[in-house]
């Protein structure tokens, strides 16, 4: 994934995909089987997509589903840090915890 795309929110990625394909909200919503107003909220980063929706979007636009999951998960972490007024140091601690938890599960 290119650097700029990593900094782009899921909603922005989705809007860019839709607009570059010259499709309306209504058209994409019908294809991925959600309400157009929900799709608009997702594009404005006011709602989070479900895993099923991410899969449908990836399939429709023929893009890597893993990249979309990376985008949405990084959005969630970034917003959580901002909402909690936390320091980015928390990412280092979280990384260590992930390694610890994975190790515990493998024992």
N, C-alpha and C positions, 0 to 999 in steps of 0.2 A: 504494500500500500504506500503510495507516495506521501511525502511529509505533509503537504497541504491538506490532503484528504483525511489524515489522522487528526488534524485540528478542526475539521469540519464536523458539526453535530450531525446526528442521525437524520434529523429533520431537514437540514440543509442538503445532505446527500440525497435524500429521497426527492426533495423538490427539484434538485439539479437533474436527477435521472428522469423525472417526469417531464420537466421543461425541455430537456435536450431531446426527448422522444416526441416532443410536440403533442403531448397528451394533456387533457384537462383532469382536474381533480376527480370529477365524476367518472371519467373513463377508467382511470387507474383504480378508483375505489370499486367499481363494478368488477374489474378483472381480479383484484385481490380479495374481493368479497367482504368489504366493510363499508360502512356509511361514509359518504363524502365529508361530512362534518368531522368525523373522527380522523380521517386522513388529513384534513386541514389542520387539526389540532396537533397531530403527530409532526407535520411539517413545521409547525411553529414551536415545536418542542414543549408543548403544553400537556401532552400525553405520551406515554411510552407504548411501543408496539409489543404485541405478544410474540412468543417464539414462532408460533404458526404464521403470523403475519410476516415476520422477517423471512421465513422460508418462502412464502408466496412471492414476496417482493424480489428476493434473490432469483427465484426461478423465472419470474416474468421478465426481469431486466437482464437475465443471464449474467449475473455477477456472483462472485464468491460469497456464499452465505456466511462463512467464517469471518470475512472482512466486515460484513454488516453487524455481526455479533460483537466484534471487537469495537466497532464504533459506538454501539449502544451501551455496552458495558463501561467503556471509558467515559461516556457522557454521564452515566449514573454515578460513577466514582467522583468525577469532577464536580457535579452538582452537589453531591453529598458533602464534599470537603468545603465547598463554598457556603452551603446552607448551615453547616455546623461551625463556620468561621474557624476551621481547623488549619493547622500548618501543614505544608506539603511533606513534612517529616513523617507524617502518618503513613505515607506511601512506603517508606523504607521499613517501618514496623510491620505493615501489612505484608510486604514481600517476605519478610522473615517468618511471619506467622504462616503464610502459605507453605513455605518450605517445611516448617515444623509439622504442620497438620498433614501434609502429604507423607512425610516420613512416618508419622504415627499410624497412618492408615495402612502403610506398607509393612508394618511390623506384625 
